[in-house]
Amino acid sequence: MIRVLLLIAVLGLAACAEREQVADFKKGKYQGKPDTPAWDNAPLAYGGKWTQGDRASWENQIKTRQLGQNEDVRISQ
């Protein structure tokens, strides 16, 4: 019985020992993942249609998508 209580106490204390999850800050250096422009990504299979790497076609697709989400435009069609 004492062993069981001791085991529960040890496991309970181990659960409270959470480590810090913040990265160390190094002045002047970005440590995250570098971002790429949205138009450099390949379009999703079920999403919009644009040419990968072409900013103009990506912007055109975004404008078309926004028009489909605008209630005023959808009602008047």
HELIX and SHEET records of a PDB file:
HELIX    1   1 ILE A    2  ALA A   15  1                                  14    
HELIX    2   2 ALA A   38  ASP A   40  5                                   3    
HELIX    3   3 ARG A   55  GLN A   69  1                                  15    
HELIX    4   4 GLU A   71  SER A   76  1                                   6    
END                                                                             
